[in-house]
Amino acid sequence: MSPSFVHRVTKYDPADRDEHGYYTGAEDTVSDHGPVEAAYLAAISAFAEASGIDRLEIREPAVTGFVHFGVEPPVEGHGLGGLFPPDLTGYHDGAEVPLPVALELVRAMLRDQGAWCRLEAGDVFTVHVGWDQYVYVGSDRPCADAVARTRELGLFPEPLTASPYAAELDEPEVTEAADEDFWARVRTALAARQTALLEEAYVRNAARWHRLTAENLDAVRAGLSPRALLSVWPDLDPDVGAVLAALPEEGAVEFVWEAQDGTISHAVVDDTEYQELAALVADARAACALPLDLDERHPLLCAVLPDSDGVLRARW
């Protein structure tokens, strides 16, 4: 269920739209990092107050997508610096944050700094930030005072039937829970293979990698991020040269390698970057190359961490 009362909140005067609804006025499509941005946050705060909301849940969090060599994220830390530690602990699906933190997340999204998430309080209240300074606020109440306050702030609240960013509740891609049965199968795989590679997607577009053994499995498992998407792959190949030699002649792959100190890194590389890659991984212990196309990515096992009550709530 989505909230019954949804408003599109923007700085764009509806009088400056053509017959198709396209804005034709002079307002810029980026944040002013100033009074207009502050007005957006004040408007959202007014809607939250009118809805009796002081905490919001982070849903489907994401960060800047795959980074190629030489291209930095738009902002160091995806705009989350000061809100979450560098390893993004606490920024995960289902994490609850107080309203001031939620508003800072909205600020980062308005500035297009790399992070994106839905902010929701069940079916009572939602905030979704779209492209070009479009914000969608949903509530289970009409929020007449907040609508009036938004107009006072110089913004335009327009009623809609639903947010275009409401979560698609169709069948998720991954429906298997990483329950005790899953971990038993991981142990069986380790008994046969000795080692395996675990991809821990903790938010969209970001993953940590772990080399699993029967000895370290429990320790790795204890440190996984809540609601992470887990994929178990065959272990890295110690013949790094052979992995490099087998890279496709064209196209891009995800290259994963283990450094001498045991840290595992990954990068998306295409055929124009193989020389640079070879230099970067010259002293790597082991490596592998995985296809980017989802139809070609076939892990040994794949599941999502359920909540502590055993229920799978993440919508991967």
C-alpha positions as CSV (number, residue, x, y, z in Angstrom):
1,M,0.0,0.0,0.0
2,S,1.1,3.6,-0.7
3,P,0.0,6.7,1.1
4,S,-3.4,8.1,-0.1
5,F,-2.3,11.7,-0.4
6,V,0.7,12.4,-2.7
7,H,2.1,15.8,-3.7
8,R,4.7,16.6,-6.2
9,V,6.8,19.4,-4.6
10,T,8.9,21.5,-7.0
11,K,10.2,25.0,-7.6
12,Y,8.5,24.9,-11.0
13,D,5.4,27.1,-11.5
14,P,2.6,25.1,-13.1
15,A,1.8,28.2,-15.1
16,D,5.1,27.7,-17.0
17,R,4.2,24.2,-18.3
18,D,3.1,23.5,-21.9
19,E,0.1,21.4,-22.8
20,H,2.1,18.2,-22.3
21,G,3.1,19.2,-18.8
22,Y,6.7,20.0,-19.7
23,Y,8.2,22.9,-17.8
24,T,9.2,25.8,-20.1
25,G,10.2,28.4,-17.5
26,A,13.6,29.7,-16.5
27,E,14.3,27.8,-13.3
28,D,17.5,25.7,-13.3
29,T,17.3,21.9,-12.9
30,V,20.0,21.8,-10.3
31,S,20.0,22.7,-6.6
32,D,21.0,26.2,-5.7
33,H,22.7,24.9,-2.5
34,G,20.9,27.8,-0.9
35,P,17.5,29.2,0.0
36,V,15.5,27.1,-2.6
37,E,17.1,23.9,-1.4
38,A,16.4,25.0,2.2
39,A,12.8,25.6,1.2
40,Y,12.5,22.0,-0.1
41,L,13.7,20.6,3.2
42,A,11.4,22.9,5.2
43,A,8.5,21.7,3.1
44,I,9.3,18.0,3.7
45,S,9.7,18.7,7.4
46,A,6.2,20.4,7.4
47,F,4.6,17.3,5.7
48,A,6.4,15.0,8.2
49,E,5.2,17.0,11.2
50,A,1.7,17.1,9.9
51,S,1.9,13.3,9.5
52,G,3.2,12.7,13.0
53,I,6.5,11.4,11.6
54,D,9.9,11.9,13.3
55,R,11.8,8.9,11.9
56,L,12.0,7.4,8.4
57,E,13.2,4.1,7.1
58,I,15.8,3.9,4.3
59,R,14.7,1.7,1.5
60,E,16.6,0.4,-1.6
61,P,19.7,2.6,-0.8
62,A,22.1,3.1,-3.7
63,V,25.4,4.8,-4.4
64,T,27.1,5.9,-7.6
65,G,27.4,3.1,-10.1
66,F,30.4,1.3,-11.4
67,V,33.5,3.4,-11.4
68,H,36.0,3.1,-14.3
69,F,39.6,3.9,-13.9
70,G,40.3,7.6,-13.5
71,V,36.7,8.6,-12.9
72,E,35.9,9.7,-9.3
73,P,32.5,9.5,-7.9
74,P,30.7,12.9,-8.2
75,V,31.5,13.6,-4.5
76,E,33.8,11.7,-2.2
77,G,31.6,9.4,-0.1
78,H,28.5,9.8,-2.4
79,G,27.3,12.8,-0.4
80,L,27.0,10.6,2.7
81,G,30.1,12.0,4.5
82,G,29.2,13.2,8.0
83,L,26.0,11.1,8.0
84,F,27.6,7.7,7.9
85,P,31.1,6.3,8.3
86,P,33.3,5.7,5.2
87,D,32.3,2.0,5.1
88,L,28.6,3.2,5.1
89,T,27.7,1.2,8.2
90,G,24.1,2.2,9.0
91,Y,23.2,3.0,5.4
92,H,21.3,-0.1,4.5
93,D,17.9,-1.2,3.5
94,G,15.6,-1.0,6.5
95,A,17.8,1.3,8.6
96,E,15.8,3.9,10.6
97,V,17.1,7.4,10.8
98,P,15.7,10.5,12.6
99,L,14.1,13.2,10.5
100,P,17.1,15.5,10.5
101,V,19.3,12.8,9.0
102,A,16.6,11.9,6.5
103,L,16.5,15.6,5.4
104,E,20.3,15.5,4.9
105,L,19.8,12.5,2.7
106,V,17.3,14.5,0.7
107,R,19.8,17.3,0.4
108,A,22.4,14.9,-1.0
109,M,19.9,13.6,-3.5
110,L,18.8,17.1,-4.5
111,R,22.5,17.8,-5.2
112,D,22.9,14.6,-7.2
113,Q,25.9,13.6,-5.2
114,G,25.6,9.9,-5.8
115,A,23.5,8.5,-3.0
116,W,19.8,7.7,-3.6
117,C,17.2,5.9,-1.5
118,R,13.5,5.9,-0.8
119,L,12.5,7.3,2.6
120,E,9.4,5.7,4.0
121,A,7.4,5.2,7.2
122,G,5.4,2.1,6.1
123,D,2.3,3.2,4.2
124,V,1.9,6.3,6.4
125,F,4.6,8.6,4.9
126,T,7.1,8.6,2.0
127,V,9.6,10.9,0.4
128,H,11.0,10.2,-3.0
129,V,13.5,12.4,-4.8
130,G,13.4,12.3,-8.6
131,W,15.5,13.9,-11.4
132,D,15.7,17.7,-11.8
133,Q,14.6,18.7,-8.3
134,Y,11.3,16.9,-8.4
135,V,10.3,15.6,-4.9
136,Y,7.3,13.4,-4.2
137,V,5.8,13.4,-0.6
138,G,3.1,10.9,0.3
139,S,1.1,10.9,3.5
140,D,-2.0,9.1,4.9
141,R,-3.3,12.5,5.8
142,P,-4.3,15.5,3.5
143,C,-1.7,17.7,5.3
144,A,-3.5,21.0,4.3
145,D,-1.3,23.0,6.6
146,A,1.9,21.6,5.1
147,V,0.5,22.3,1.6
148,A,-0.1,25.9,2.6
149,R,3.4,26.1,4.2
150,T,5.0,24.8,1.1
151,R,3.3,27.6,-0.9
152,E,4.5,30.1,1.6
153,L,8.1,28.8,1.1
154,G,7.7,29.7,-2.6
155,L,7.4,26.1,-3.9
156,F,4.5,24.4,-5.7
157,P,2.8,21.4,-4.2
158,E,0.7,19.6,-6.8
159,P,-1.6,16.6,-5.9
160,L,-0.9,13.3,-7.7
161,T,-2.5,9.9,-7.5
162,A,0.8,8.2,-6.8
163,S,4.6,8.8,-6.7
164,P,6.3,7.6,-9.9
165,Y,9.1,6.4,-7.6
166,A,6.8,4.1,-5.5
167,A,8.5,0.7,-5.1
168,E,7.5,-1.8,-7.7
169,L,6.0,-4.6,-5.7
170,D,6.2,-7.1,-8.5
171,E,8.0,-10.4,-8.0
172,P,11.6,-9.5,-6.8
173,E,14.6,-11.0,-8.7
174,V,15.9,-12.8,-5.6
175,T,13.3,-14.5,-3.4
176,E,15.6,-16.9,-1.5
177,A,16.5,-16.1,2.1
178,A,20.0,-16.6,3.3
179,D,18.7,-18.8,6.1
180,E,20.3,-21.8,7.9
181,D,19.6,-24.0,4.9
182,F,21.5,-21.6,2.7
183,W,24.5,-21.5,5.0
184,A,24.5,-25.3,5.2
185,R,24.8,-25.4,1.4
186,V,27.6,-22.9,1.5
187,R,29.4,-25.2,4.0
188,T,28.8,-28.1,1.6
189,A,30.3,-26.1,-1.3
190,L,33.3,-25.3,0.9
191,A,33.8,-28.9,1.8
192,A,34.0,-29.8,-1.9
193,R,36.0,-26.7,-3.0
194,Q,38.0,-25.7,0.1
195,T,37.5,-22.0,-0.7
196,A,34.9,-19.8,-2.4
197,L,34.3,-16.2,-3.2
198,L,31.4,-14.3,-1.5
199,E,30.0,-11.1,-3.1
200,E,28.2,-9.0,-0.4
201,A,26.1,-6.4,-2.2
202,Y,25.3,-4.2,0.8
203,V,23.6,-1.3,-1.2
204,R,22.8,-1.1,-4.8
205,N,26.0,-0.5,-7.0
206,A,28.4,-1.4,-4.2
207,A,29.8,-4.7,-3.0
208,R,32.4,-6.2,-0.6
209,W,34.2,-9.4,-1.5
210,H,35.3,-12.2,0.9
211,R,37.3,-15.3,0.3
212,L,35.5,-18.0,2.3
213,T,36.9,-21.0,4.0
214,A,35.3,-23.4,6.5
215,E,37.4,-21.7,9.2
216,N,36.4,-18.1,8.5
217,L,32.8,-18.6,7.4
218,D,31.2,-17.8,10.8
219,A,33.3,-14.6,11.2
220,V,32.5,-13.4,7.7
221,R,28.8,-14.1,8.3
222,A,28.8,-12.2,11.6
223,G,30.1,-9.0,9.8
224,L,27.6,-8.9,6.9
225,S,25.5,-5.9,6.4
226,P,21.7,-6.2,7.1
227,R,19.6,-7.3,4.2
228,A,22.6,-7.8,1.9
229,L,22.3,-9.6,-1.4
230,L,24.8,-12.6,-1.2
231,S,26.3,-14.4,-4.2
232,V,28.7,-17.3,-3.8
233,W,31.2,-17.7,-6.7
234,P,34.0,-20.1,-7.5
235,D,37.2,-19.0,-5.8
236,L,39.7,-16.6,-7.3
237,D,42.3,-18.1,-9.7
238,P,45.9,-17.9,-8.5
239,D,47.1,-17.7,-12.1
240,V,46.4,-14.0,-12.6
241,G,48.2,-13.9,-15.9
242,A,45.8,-16.5,-17.3
243,V,42.8,-14.6,-16.1
244,L,44.2,-11.4,-17.8
245,A,44.9,-13.4,-21.0
246,A,41.3,-14.7,-21.1
247,L,39.6,-11.3,-20.9
248,P,37.2,-10.7,-23.9
249,E,38.6,-8.8,-26.9
250,E,35.8,-6.2,-26.6
251,G,33.3,-5.2,-24.0
252,A,33.5,-4.8,-20.2
253,V,33.9,-7.2,-17.3
254,E,34.0,-6.9,-13.6
255,F,37.6,-7.8,-12.5
256,V,38.1,-9.0,-8.9
257,W,41.5,-9.5,-7.4
258,E,43.2,-10.1,-4.0
259,A,46.2,-8.0,-3.1
260,Q,49.2,-9.3,-1.2
261,D,47.8,-8.0,2.0
262,G,44.6,-10.0,1.5
263,T,42.3,-7.1,0.6
264,I,40.0,-7.8,-2.3
265,S,39.2,-5.1,-4.8
266,H,37.0,-4.9,-7.9
267,A,36.7,-2.7,-10.9
268,V,34.7,-2.6,-14.1
269,V,37.1,-2.5,-17.0
270,D,36.8,-2.5,-20.8
271,D,39.2,-3.5,-23.5
272,T,40.8,0.0,-23.6
273,E,41.9,-0.4,-20.0
274,Y,43.5,-3.9,-19.9
275,Q,47.0,-2.5,-20.0
276,E,46.4,-0.3,-17.1
277,L,44.7,-3.1,-15.3
278,A,47.6,-5.5,-15.8
279,A,49.9,-2.9,-14.2
280,L,47.5,-2.4,-11.3
281,V,47.3,-6.2,-10.5
282,A,50.9,-7.1,-11.3
283,D,51.5,-8.4,-7.8
284,A,48.0,-9.7,-7.1
285,R,47.7,-13.1,-5.4
286,A,44.6,-14.2,-7.3
287,A,41.9,-12.9,-9.6
288,C,38.8,-13.6,-11.6
289,A,36.7,-11.8,-14.3
290,L,32.9,-11.9,-14.1
291,P,30.4,-10.9,-16.8
292,L,28.4,-7.7,-16.3
293,D,25.3,-8.9,-18.1
294,L,22.9,-10.3,-15.5
295,D,21.8,-13.1,-18.0
296,E,25.4,-14.3,-18.0
297,R,26.1,-14.0,-14.2
298,H,25.6,-17.4,-12.7
299,P,26.8,-17.6,-9.1
300,L,26.9,-21.0,-7.4
301,L,24.3,-19.7,-4.8
302,C,22.4,-16.5,-4.4
303,A,20.2,-15.3,-1.5
304,V,19.3,-12.2,0.6
305,L,19.8,-11.8,4.3
306,P,16.5,-11.9,6.2
307,D,15.8,-9.8,9.2
308,S,16.4,-11.2,12.7
309,D,12.8,-12.6,12.8
310,G,13.5,-14.7,9.7
311,V,11.4,-12.5,7.3
312,L,12.8,-11.5,4.0
313,R,12.0,-7.8,3.5
314,A,14.7,-6.5,1.2
315,R,13.3,-5.8,-2.3
316,W,16.3,-6.8,-4.5
